[in-house]
Amino acid sequence: MRKVSIIVTVYNTEKYVEKCIISIINQTYKNTEIILIDGGSTDKTSEICQKYEIKHKNIRLIHKENEGVSAARNRGIEEATGEYILFIDGDDWIEKNTVEVLVELEEKNRADIALIIKEGHTDSTGEILIGEGKKMLLHIFEMSAMESWGKLFKKELFNDVRFPDGKVHEDLYIMPTIFLKCKKVVAYHKGLYHYRIR
């Protein structure tokens, strides 16, 4: 069972972060490490994260300056020891079988990336599509699903790629590079990721 590094970026999310963490702890897939990157929160976010770090051996809380979500994700990539990486925003949450589904899709299809979509997406049909990187990049572009969350990446895809600092919609800058590296990507049109609009 391969290890999944779940990178959670948090910043002043005290109202939401507990639900996020609990949804990850309760995953049916158990070989995970949970890396919480707190980018200088000024509310009780850090205290909540610390409470769970103390209780769970697979949770690590990392404190850093507030340099934006790109810098936080990049720190998470550097800290990750798993073979797969999954990004989650600290105010979102996932269904309890999300990681299991993504790992199964990736391994069964020998894919470099497996992805699901957000709950409520108009394309939530349950369909599974498989293709090489360029084809699937166009697919997620058409679906408006270019975000880094909701995608299980082979860690090696980030060997020479990092999120750009100081950019809005930072995902758009690296998804083409990442996807064009891929021999195979599998997309499951199932809304297992809950995206909170704030």
C-alpha positions as CSV (number, residue, x, y, z in Angstrom):
1,M,0.0,0.0,0.0
2,R,1.7,3.2,-1.2
3,K,1.9,6.2,1.0
4,V,-0.1,9.4,0.1
5,S,1.1,12.7,1.3
6,I,-1.9,15.0,1.8
7,I,-0.8,18.6,1.8
8,V,-3.3,21.0,3.5
9,T,-2.7,24.7,3.3
10,V,-4.3,26.7,6.1
11,Y,-4.5,30.4,6.9
12,N,-7.1,31.9,9.2
13,T,-9.5,29.0,8.7
14,E,-10.5,28.4,12.3
15,K,-14.2,28.0,11.4
16,Y,-13.5,25.3,8.8
17,V,-10.2,23.6,9.4
18,E,-11.5,21.0,11.9
19,K,-14.0,19.7,9.4
20,C,-11.3,19.5,6.8
21,I,-8.9,17.6,9.1
22,I,-11.6,15.2,10.4
23,S,-12.5,14.3,6.8
24,I,-8.9,13.3,6.1
25,I,-8.4,11.4,9.3
26,N,-11.6,9.4,8.6
27,Q,-10.4,8.2,5.2
28,T,-10.8,4.5,4.4
29,Y,-7.3,4.5,2.9
30,K,-5.0,4.5,5.9
31,N,-1.4,4.8,4.6
32,T,-1.3,8.6,4.6
33,E,0.7,11.4,6.0
34,I,-1.1,14.7,6.6
35,I,1.1,17.8,6.3
36,L,-0.6,20.9,7.6
37,I,1.1,24.1,6.4
38,D,0.1,27.1,8.5
39,G,1.1,30.3,6.7
40,G,1.1,32.5,9.7
41,S,-2.5,32.4,10.9
42,T,-3.5,35.0,13.4
43,D,-6.7,33.3,14.6
44,K,-7.1,29.9,16.4
45,T,-6.2,27.8,13.2
46,S,-2.8,26.8,14.5
47,E,-4.2,25.7,17.9
48,I,-6.8,23.5,16.2
49,C,-4.2,21.9,14.0
50,Q,-1.8,21.4,16.9
51,K,-4.5,19.5,18.8
52,Y,-4.8,17.0,16.0
53,E,-1.0,16.8,15.5
54,I,-0.7,15.7,19.2
55,K,-3.4,13.0,18.8
56,H,-2.3,11.5,15.5
57,K,1.2,10.2,14.6
58,N,0.7,10.7,10.8
59,I,-0.1,14.5,11.2
60,R,2.7,17.1,11.0
61,L,2.1,20.8,11.5
62,I,4.5,23.2,9.9
63,H,4.6,26.9,10.7
64,K,5.8,29.4,8.1
65,E,5.5,33.0,7.3
66,N,2.5,34.2,5.3
67,E,4.0,34.1,1.8
68,G,0.9,32.9,0.0
69,V,-0.6,29.6,-1.0
70,S,2.1,28.8,-3.6
71,A,4.9,29.0,-1.1
72,A,2.9,26.9,1.4
73,R,2.2,24.2,-1.2
74,N,5.9,24.2,-2.3
75,R,6.9,23.7,1.3
76,G,4.5,20.8,1.5
77,I,6.0,19.2,-1.6
78,E,9.5,19.5,0.0
79,E,8.3,17.9,3.2
80,A,6.3,15.0,1.5
81,T,7.7,11.5,1.9
82,G,4.8,9.7,0.1
83,E,4.8,8.3,-3.5
84,Y,1.6,10.3,-4.2
85,I,0.7,13.9,-3.4
86,L,-2.9,15.2,-2.8
87,F,-3.6,18.9,-2.2
88,I,-6.5,20.0,-0.1
89,D,-7.4,23.6,0.9
90,G,-7.9,24.1,4.6
91,D,-11.5,25.2,4.3
92,D,-12.6,22.3,2.1
93,W,-13.3,18.7,2.9
94,I,-13.5,15.3,1.1
95,E,-15.7,12.2,1.2
96,K,-14.3,9.4,3.3
97,N,-13.4,7.2,0.3
98,T,-11.8,9.9,-1.8
99,V,-8.2,8.8,-1.3
100,E,-9.0,5.1,-1.7
101,V,-10.8,5.9,-5.0
102,L,-8.0,8.0,-6.3
103,V,-5.3,5.5,-5.5
104,E,-7.3,2.6,-7.0
105,L,-7.9,4.6,-10.2
106,E,-4.2,5.5,-10.5
107,E,-2.9,2.0,-9.8
108,K,-5.5,0.1,-11.8
109,N,-4.9,2.3,-14.8
110,R,-1.1,2.8,-14.3
111,A,-1.8,6.5,-14.5
112,D,0.4,9.5,-13.5
113,I,-2.6,11.5,-12.2
114,A,-6.0,10.4,-11.1
115,L,-8.6,13.1,-10.5
116,I,-12.1,13.7,-9.2
117,I,-14.2,16.8,-9.4
118,K,-16.0,19.0,-6.9
119,E,-19.4,18.2,-5.5
120,G,-22.1,20.0,-7.5
121,H,-20.1,20.2,-10.7
122,T,-22.3,20.0,-13.8
123,D,-20.2,17.2,-15.2
124,S,-20.7,14.9,-12.2
125,T,-21.9,12.0,-14.3
126,G,-19.8,9.1,-12.8
127,E,-18.1,8.7,-16.1
128,I,-14.4,7.7,-16.2
129,L,-12.2,9.1,-19.0
130,I,-8.6,8.0,-19.6
131,G,-6.0,9.6,-21.9
132,E,-2.5,10.9,-22.4
133,G,-1.5,14.1,-20.7
134,K,-2.2,16.6,-23.6
135,K,-5.7,15.2,-24.3
136,M,-6.6,15.3,-20.6
137,L,-5.2,18.8,-20.1
138,L,-7.6,20.0,-22.7
139,H,-10.4,18.0,-21.0
140,I,-9.9,19.6,-17.6
141,F,-9.6,23.0,-19.3
142,E,-13.0,22.5,-20.9
143,M,-14.4,21.4,-17.6
144,S,-12.9,24.4,-15.7
145,A,-11.2,21.9,-13.4
146,M,-7.6,23.3,-13.5
147,E,-7.2,23.5,-9.8
148,S,-4.5,21.4,-8.1
149,W,-6.9,20.1,-5.4
150,G,-8.9,16.9,-6.2
151,K,-5.9,15.4,-8.1
152,L,-3.7,12.6,-7.0
153,F,-0.2,13.2,-8.4
154,K,2.8,10.9,-8.6
155,K,5.3,12.9,-6.5
156,E,8.0,12.6,-9.1
157,L,6.0,15.0,-11.3
158,F,7.1,17.8,-9.0
159,N,10.8,16.9,-9.2
160,D,11.5,20.0,-11.3
161,V,8.2,21.9,-10.9
162,R,7.0,24.3,-8.2
163,F,4.0,26.7,-7.8
164,P,4.9,30.3,-8.8
165,D,5.1,32.8,-6.0
166,G,2.9,35.9,-6.0
167,K,0.5,34.8,-8.8
168,V,-3.3,34.7,-8.7
169,H,-4.7,31.4,-10.0
170,E,-1.3,29.8,-9.4
171,D,-2.6,26.4,-10.5
172,L,-3.0,27.6,-14.1
173,Y,0.7,28.2,-14.3
174,I,1.8,24.7,-13.5
175,M,-1.0,22.3,-14.6
176,P,0.0,22.4,-18.3
177,T,3.6,21.6,-17.4
178,I,2.6,18.7,-15.1
179,F,0.0,17.2,-17.4
180,L,2.3,17.3,-20.5
181,K,4.7,15.1,-18.5
182,C,2.0,12.4,-18.2
183,K,1.7,9.3,-20.2
184,K,-1.7,8.6,-18.8
185,V,-4.3,10.5,-16.7
186,V,-7.6,9.1,-15.5
187,A,-10.5,11.4,-14.7
188,Y,-13.5,10.2,-12.6
189,H,-16.5,12.5,-13.0
190,K,-17.6,12.1,-9.4
191,G,-18.0,15.0,-6.9
192,L,-16.0,13.7,-4.0
193,Y,-14.3,17.0,-3.2
194,H,-16.3,19.7,-1.3
195,Y,-15.1,23.1,-2.3
196,R,-16.1,25.9,0.0
197,I,-16.7,29.3,-1.6
198,R,-15.7,32.2,0.7
